[in-house]
Amino acid sequence: MPYRSIVQDLYQKILAEREKLGIKSVGAQDMDFHDAPFFIKKVNITTLDSFILNFFKVPVEEYKRVIQGNGAHFEVPRGMIYSSIVVLDEFHLLSEDLKGFTSVITAIELLKELNVPIIVMTATLPEGVKEKLKDLGFEEVEAKDYNVKRDIRVEFIDDPLEGIEEGKRNLLVFNTRAAAIDAFKKLEAKGFKPLLIHSKFNRVDRMKKVEELKSREIVVATQVIEAGIDISFDVLITEEAPADSLIQRAGRVARYGGEGVVKLFPFSGKVYDPKEVERTVEEVKAKKTIDSSLLQVLNRRADLDLMLKKSLELIDENVLFGPEAVKTLLEQECQLVREVSLVLGFPPGCNSPECAIPLTEEEALRELRENGMIVITYDGKEDKLDYLPRGEKECLSISFLKSGIEGVRIKGYDSEVGGKI
């Protein structure tokens, strides 16, 4: 799975239905939740970053040990992966970053060499990625064993807040967190009781919000709502975005059948390629609908980082290469999945990872400068840095792990609005 929130949502659903499904043990693992250490459960639900690290000899359970130069029981999760059926869901999101796509394609190739069953699932796959998978021997199967009749109307509006229809379930999606928070506050000022969801909530609040999605009349969100959350709305009010994002967002309208409406408001010019957005909007206006045919406007190539790919292949194939080799690679690349590293941000008054939020390296560096260089150590203590303990080309997350630092202090946190950074 691409997102931690999706992992937790699916984990809770399977837990609730495991007797009916005949599943004796189920676990989840991401970078801050280890209910399935070493993937030893019968069913293991995980994020792409934890899957890739486990596969390439760095057990997430022992990630800190590896970065600090110690050994790890890396063949345990690798053995579990090689003896499993591997399902890669929401694959369109796994293919968005060069590093992530390179790592997952390399893993797929190595697994297929030993005939490990692999299923790739998505509703929106760019043609270039689809052709790459076909070249690897995948067969395309279209799911047709369902019958949901949906009548979705498409409109264009100027003001997203004016598009809300009282008495109906409304989902507002913005391309940036700042715009989503601004809309949330304006709706509160108007007397509404919206729910806000984005990437800067701690794990506990994130799980609560996923559960609350089912009952709120107005939900304000960013791209985190696009995948993996099985919820339906009557009205979608969304910022213009590329075809694959629009299709995913529209999939939250009349999800179980019936009538719905999608209202698009102008693109802010942030996050996405303006040309992709422009081509998508022109196609929507021409067709007056949002469906998989929109994907034809995306001209994305399925490129790979060939140096990274070769390094991962050597690590997998050479029995002499263990966690120390991956540590060296991580020091060079910082991440094997994302283009940006992640650092934990701790709000004032709490030094536990339970209340921390994920920060990009740029965000973490800014918080350090603005909040007096305050950090939180592995043992939950606050400390103050005189300088950044890292090499010239070393990313912050790796240098922190080596130095026993868990994350940085952020300005504040609100359970309704999220991290204040």
C-alpha positions as CSV (number, residue, x, y, z in Angstrom):
1,M,0.0,0.0,0.0
2,P,1.2,3.5,-0.7
3,Y,-0.1,5.3,2.5
4,R,0.0,4.4,6.2
5,S,-3.6,5.5,6.6
6,I,-4.7,2.9,4.0
7,V,-2.7,0.2,5.8
8,Q,-4.4,1.0,9.0
9,D,-7.9,1.1,7.4
10,L,-7.5,-2.3,5.7
11,Y,-5.9,-3.8,8.8
12,Q,-8.9,-2.8,11.0
13,K,-11.4,-4.2,8.4
14,I,-9.6,-7.5,8.1
15,L,-9.3,-7.8,11.9
16,A,-13.1,-7.3,12.2
17,E,-13.8,-9.9,9.5
18,R,-11.0,-12.4,10.0
19,E,-13.2,-15.2,11.3
20,K,-15.6,-14.9,8.4
21,L,-12.6,-14.8,6.0
22,G,-10.9,-17.7,7.7
23,I,-7.7,-15.8,8.5
24,K,-6.1,-16.9,11.7
25,S,-3.5,-14.1,12.0
26,V,-3.2,-10.7,10.5
27,G,-0.7,-7.9,11.1
28,A,0.3,-4.5,9.8
29,Q,3.7,-2.8,9.5
30,D,4.8,0.6,8.5
31,M,7.7,2.8,9.6
32,D,6.1,3.6,13.0
33,F,3.7,0.6,13.6
34,H,5.1,-2.9,13.9
35,D,2.3,-5.3,14.6
36,A,3.8,-7.8,12.1
37,P,7.5,-7.9,12.8
38,F,9.4,-9.7,10.1
39,F,6.1,-10.4,8.2
40,I,5.5,-13.6,10.2
41,K,1.7,-13.3,10.2
42,K,-0.5,-15.2,7.8
43,V,-1.6,-11.9,6.2
44,N,0.7,-8.9,6.4
45,I,-0.4,-5.4,5.3
46,T,2.4,-2.9,4.8
47,T,3.5,0.2,3.0
48,L,5.8,0.2,0.0
49,D,8.7,1.7,1.9
50,S,8.6,-1.0,4.6
51,F,8.1,-3.7,2.0
52,I,11.1,-2.5,0.0
53,L,13.4,-2.2,3.0
54,N,12.5,-5.7,4.3
55,F,13.0,-7.2,0.8
56,F,16.4,-5.6,0.3
57,K,17.8,-6.8,3.7
58,V,16.9,-4.0,6.1
59,P,14.1,-5.3,8.5
60,V,12.0,-2.3,9.5
61,E,11.9,-3.8,13.0
62,E,15.7,-3.3,13.1
63,Y,16.0,-0.3,10.9
64,K,17.7,1.9,13.6
65,R,20.2,-1.0,14.4
66,V,21.2,-1.2,10.7
67,I,21.7,2.6,10.3
68,Q,23.9,2.6,13.4
69,G,26.1,-0.2,11.9
70,N,24.7,-3.3,13.6
71,G,23.5,-6.5,12.2
72,A,20.0,-7.6,11.5
73,H,17.9,-10.8,11.0
74,F,17.2,-9.8,7.4
75,E,16.6,-13.3,5.9
76,V,13.5,-13.7,8.1
77,P,11.3,-11.1,6.3
78,R,12.9,-11.9,3.0
79,G,12.0,-15.5,3.4
80,M,8.4,-14.6,4.3
81,I,8.1,-12.4,1.1
82,Y,9.6,-15.0,-1.2
83,S,7.1,-17.6,0.2
84,S,4.0,-15.3,-0.1
85,I,1.5,-14.1,-2.6
86,V,2.5,-10.4,-3.1
87,V,-0.3,-8.0,-3.8
88,L,0.7,-4.4,-4.8
89,D,-2.5,-2.3,-4.4
90,E,-3.0,1.3,-5.7
91,F,0.0,0.8,-8.0
92,H,-0.5,4.1,-9.8
93,L,0.7,5.8,-6.6
94,L,3.7,3.5,-6.2
95,S,4.8,4.5,-9.7
96,E,4.8,8.3,-9.2
97,D,8.4,8.7,-7.9
98,L,11.4,7.6,-9.8
99,K,13.0,6.0,-6.8
100,G,9.9,4.2,-5.7
101,F,9.1,3.0,-9.2
102,T,12.7,1.8,-9.7
103,S,12.7,-0.1,-6.4
104,V,9.3,-1.8,-6.9
105,I,10.0,-2.8,-10.5
106,T,13.4,-4.2,-9.4
107,A,11.7,-6.2,-6.6
108,I,9.0,-7.5,-9.0
109,E,11.7,-8.7,-11.5
110,L,13.6,-10.5,-8.8
111,L,10.4,-12.1,-7.3
112,K,9.2,-13.2,-10.7
113,E,12.6,-14.9,-11.4
114,L,11.6,-17.4,-8.6
115,N,8.0,-17.6,-9.7
116,V,6.6,-15.7,-6.7
117,P,2.9,-14.9,-7.5
118,I,2.4,-11.1,-7.8
119,I,-0.9,-9.2,-8.3
120,V,-0.8,-5.5,-9.3
121,M,-4.0,-3.6,-8.6
122,T,-5.2,-0.1,-9.6
123,A,-8.0,1.7,-11.3
124,T,-5.8,4.3,-12.9
125,L,-2.5,3.2,-14.5
126,P,-0.7,5.4,-17.1
127,E,-0.1,3.7,-20.4
128,G,3.7,3.7,-20.0
129,V,3.6,1.9,-16.7
130,K,1.0,-0.6,-18.0
131,E,3.3,-1.4,-21.0
132,K,6.3,-1.8,-18.6
133,L,4.3,-4.4,-16.5
134,K,3.2,-6.2,-19.7
135,D,6.9,-6.4,-20.7
136,L,7.5,-8.2,-17.4
137,G,5.0,-10.8,-18.2
138,F,1.9,-9.5,-16.5
139,E,-1.5,-10.2,-17.9
140,E,-4.1,-7.5,-17.8
141,V,-7.4,-8.5,-16.2
142,E,-10.3,-6.1,-15.9
143,A,-12.6,-6.6,-12.9
144,K,-16.2,-7.0,-14.2
145,D,-17.7,-9.1,-11.4
146,Y,-19.7,-6.2,-10.0
147,N,-22.7,-4.2,-11.1
148,V,-22.8,-0.6,-9.8
149,K,-24.9,1.9,-11.8
150,R,-23.7,5.4,-11.2
151,D,-24.9,8.6,-12.8
152,I,-22.3,11.3,-12.2
153,R,-22.8,14.9,-13.4
154,V,-19.8,17.2,-13.9
155,E,-19.9,20.9,-13.3
156,F,-17.3,23.8,-13.2
157,I,-17.5,26.4,-10.5
158,D,-15.3,29.3,-9.3
159,D,-15.7,29.1,-5.5
160,P,-15.4,25.7,-3.8
161,L,-17.3,26.8,-0.7
162,E,-20.2,27.9,-2.7
163,G,-20.5,24.4,-4.2
164,I,-21.5,22.7,-0.9
165,E,-25.0,21.2,-0.9
166,E,-26.5,21.1,2.6
167,G,-28.3,17.9,3.5
168,K,-25.9,15.9,1.4
169,R,-22.5,14.3,2.0
170,N,-19.8,16.7,0.6
171,L,-16.2,16.0,-0.1
172,L,-13.9,19.0,-0.8
173,V,-10.4,18.1,-2.1
174,F,-7.5,20.6,-2.5
175,N,-4.1,20.0,-4.0
176,T,-2.3,21.6,-1.1
177,R,-2.5,21.3,2.7
178,A,-2.5,25.1,3.2
179,A,-5.6,25.5,0.9
180,A,-7.4,22.6,2.7
181,I,-6.8,24.2,6.1
182,D,-7.9,27.6,4.9
183,A,-11.2,26.1,3.6
184,F,-11.7,24.1,6.8
185,K,-11.4,27.3,8.9
186,K,-13.7,29.3,6.6
187,L,-16.4,26.6,6.8
188,E,-16.1,26.5,10.6
189,A,-16.6,30.3,10.7
190,K,-19.8,29.8,8.7
191,G,-21.2,27.5,11.3
192,F,-20.4,24.1,9.6
193,K,-18.7,21.2,11.4
194,P,-16.3,19.9,8.7
195,L,-13.7,17.1,9.2
196,L,-10.2,17.9,8.0
197,I,-7.8,15.2,6.8
198,H,-4.3,15.5,5.4
199,S,-0.8,14.1,5.9
200,K,0.2,16.1,9.0
201,F,-1.8,14.3,11.7
202,N,-0.3,11.8,14.1
203,R,-1.1,8.1,13.8
204,V,-3.8,8.1,16.6
205,D,-5.7,11.1,15.2
206,R,-5.3,9.8,11.6
207,M,-7.0,6.5,12.6
208,K,-9.8,8.4,14.3
209,K,-10.4,10.6,11.3
210,V,-10.6,7.6,8.9
211,E,-13.4,6.3,11.1
212,E,-15.2,9.6,11.3
213,L,-15.2,9.9,7.5
214,K,-18.3,7.6,7.5
215,S,-20.5,10.0,9.4
216,R,-19.5,13.6,8.6
217,E,-21.6,15.7,6.2
218,I,-18.6,17.8,5.1
219,V,-15.0,16.5,4.7
220,V,-12.1,18.6,3.6
221,A,-9.1,16.7,2.4
222,T,-5.9,16.7,0.3
223,Q,-4.7,13.9,-2.0
224,V,-4.6,11.4,0.9
225,I,-8.3,10.8,0.3
226,E,-7.7,9.5,-3.3
227,A,-6.7,5.9,-2.5
228,G,-7.7,3.0,-0.4
229,I,-10.5,4.5,1.7
230,D,-13.8,2.8,1.0
231,I,-16.2,5.7,1.6
232,S,-18.9,7.4,-0.5
233,F,-20.1,11.0,-0.9
234,D,-23.0,12.6,-2.8
235,V,-21.0,15.7,-3.9
236,L,-17.3,16.0,-4.8
237,I,-15.9,19.5,-5.0
238,T,-12.3,19.3,-6.2
239,E,-9.5,21.4,-7.4
240,E,-8.6,20.7,-11.0
241,A,-5.9,18.0,-11.2
242,P,-4.3,15.5,-13.6
243,A,-6.5,12.7,-15.0
244,D,-5.4,9.9,-12.6
245,S,-6.1,12.1,-9.5
246,L,-9.4,13.2,-10.8
247,I,-10.5,9.7,-11.6
248,Q,-9.5,8.5,-8.1
249,R,-11.3,11.5,-6.4
250,A,-14.5,10.9,-8.5
251,G,-14.4,7.3,-7.3
252,R,-15.5,8.6,-3.9
253,V,-18.9,9.8,-5.4
254,A,-21.9,7.5,-5.5
255,R,-19.4,4.7,-4.9
256,Y,-22.1,2.1,-4.3
257,G,-24.4,3.3,-7.0
258,G,-26.9,6.1,-7.6
259,E,-26.6,9.8,-8.5
260,G,-23.8,12.2,-7.7
261,V,-22.1,15.4,-8.9
262,V,-18.4,16.4,-9.4
263,K,-17.7,20.1,-9.2
264,L,-14.3,21.3,-10.4
265,F,-12.8,24.6,-9.3
266,P,-9.7,26.4,-10.8
267,F,-6.2,24.9,-10.5
268,S,-4.0,26.8,-8.1
269,G,-0.9,26.1,-10.1
270,K,0.8,24.1,-7.3
271,V,1.9,20.5,-6.9
272,Y,1.0,19.2,-10.4
273,D,2.3,19.8,-13.9
274,P,0.1,22.6,-15.3
275,K,0.1,21.1,-18.8
276,E,-1.2,17.8,-17.5
277,V,-4.0,19.6,-15.6
278,E,-4.8,21.7,-18.7
279,R,-5.1,18.7,-21.0
280,T,-7.2,16.9,-18.4
281,V,-9.6,19.7,-17.9
282,E,-10.0,20.2,-21.7
283,E,-10.9,16.5,-22.0
284,V,-13.4,16.6,-19.2
285,K,-15.1,19.6,-20.8
286,A,-15.3,17.8,-24.1
287,K,-16.5,14.5,-22.7
288,K,-18.6,15.9,-19.8
289,T,-17.6,12.9,-17.7
290,I,-14.7,11.6,-15.6
291,D,-13.7,8.0,-16.4
292,S,-10.7,5.9,-17.2
293,S,-10.7,7.2,-20.8
294,L,-9.1,10.4,-19.4
295,L,-5.8,8.6,-18.9
296,Q,-5.0,9.0,-22.6
297,V,-4.0,12.6,-21.9
298,L,-1.1,11.5,-19.6
299,N,2.1,11.1,-21.5
300,R,4.2,9.8,-18.6
301,R,7.2,7.6,-19.3
302,A,8.1,4.6,-17.2
303,D,11.7,5.6,-16.6
304,L,14.0,3.8,-14.1
305,D,17.1,5.0,-12.2
306,L,19.5,2.4,-13.7
307,M,22.2,3.0,-11.1
308,L,19.8,2.4,-8.2
309,K,18.4,-0.7,-10.0
310,K,21.8,-2.2,-10.4
311,S,22.7,-1.6,-6.8
312,L,19.5,-3.2,-5.5
313,E,20.0,-6.3,-7.8
314,L,23.6,-6.8,-6.4
315,I,22.3,-6.5,-2.8
316,D,19.6,-9.1,-3.5
317,E,21.8,-11.6,-5.4
318,N,25.1,-11.4,-3.5
319,V,25.1,-13.4,-0.3
320,L,28.1,-11.4,1.0
321,F,26.0,-8.2,0.8
322,G,24.0,-7.7,4.0
323,P,22.5,-4.7,5.8
324,E,25.9,-2.9,5.8
325,A,25.7,-2.7,2.0
326,V,22.2,-1.3,2.2
327,K,23.3,1.2,4.8
328,T,25.9,2.5,2.4
329,L,23.3,2.7,-0.3
330,L,20.9,4.6,2.0
331,E,23.7,7.0,2.9
332,Q,24.0,7.8,-0.8
333,E,20.3,7.8,-1.8
334,C,18.7,8.7,1.6
335,Q,15.5,6.8,0.6
336,L,14.7,3.8,-1.6
337,V,11.1,4.8,-2.2
338,R,10.5,8.6,-1.9
339,E,12.3,11.5,-3.5
340,V,12.3,13.2,-0.1
341,S,13.3,11.9,3.3
342,L,10.9,11.9,6.3
343,V,11.7,13.1,9.8
344,L,9.4,13.0,12.8
345,G,8.1,16.2,14.2
346,F,7.1,16.3,17.9
347,P,4.7,18.9,19.2
348,P,5.4,20.8,22.5
349,G,4.7,18.7,25.6
350,C,5.0,15.3,23.9
351,N,8.1,13.2,23.2
352,S,6.4,10.0,22.1
353,P,6.3,8.9,18.4
354,E,2.5,8.4,19.0
355,C,2.0,12.1,18.8
356,A,4.6,12.9,16.1
357,I,3.9,13.8,12.5
358,P,6.0,13.1,9.4
359,L,8.0,16.0,8.0
360,T,10.0,16.4,4.8
361,E,13.7,17.3,5.2
362,E,13.0,20.8,4.1
363,E,10.2,21.2,6.8
364,A,12.4,19.6,9.5
365,L,15.3,22.0,8.7
366,R,13.0,25.0,8.9
367,E,11.5,23.8,12.2
368,L,15.0,23.4,13.6
369,R,16.0,26.9,12.6
370,E,12.8,28.5,13.9
371,N,12.4,26.5,17.1
372,G,15.9,26.8,18.6
373,M,17.5,23.6,17.2
374,I,15.4,21.4,19.6
375,V,15.4,17.7,18.9
376,I,14.0,14.5,20.6
377,T,16.3,11.6,21.3
378,Y,15.5,7.8,21.1
379,D,15.0,7.7,24.8
380,G,12.3,10.4,24.7
381,K,14.4,13.3,26.0
382,E,14.6,16.8,24.7
383,D,18.0,18.1,23.6
384,K,19.4,21.2,21.9
385,L,21.8,20.9,18.9
386,D,24.8,23.3,18.4
387,Y,25.1,22.1,14.9
388,L,23.6,19.5,12.4
389,P,25.4,16.2,12.9
390,R,25.7,15.1,9.2
391,G,28.1,14.6,6.4
392,E,28.3,16.9,3.4
393,K,25.8,14.9,1.2
394,E,24.0,13.0,4.0
395,C,20.3,13.5,4.4
396,L,18.9,14.6,7.8
397,S,16.9,11.4,8.5
398,I,20.0,9.2,8.2
399,S,22.3,11.5,10.2
400,F,19.6,11.7,13.0
401,L,19.4,7.9,13.2
402,K,23.1,7.6,13.5
403,S,23.1,10.2,16.3
404,G,20.3,8.6,18.3
405,I,17.9,11.5,17.4
406,E,14.2,10.5,16.8
407,G,13.0,13.9,15.4
408,V,12.6,17.6,15.8
409,R,10.4,19.9,17.9
410,I,7.6,21.6,15.9
411,K,5.7,24.8,16.8
412,G,2.5,23.1,17.8
413,Y,-0.3,20.6,17.0
414,D,-4.1,20.6,17.0
415,S,-6.2,17.5,16.7
416,E,-8.6,19.2,14.4
417,V,-6.1,21.1,12.1
418,G,-2.9,18.9,12.5
419,G,0.7,20.0,12.8
420,K,1.5,23.7,13.0
421,I,4.6,24.1,10.8
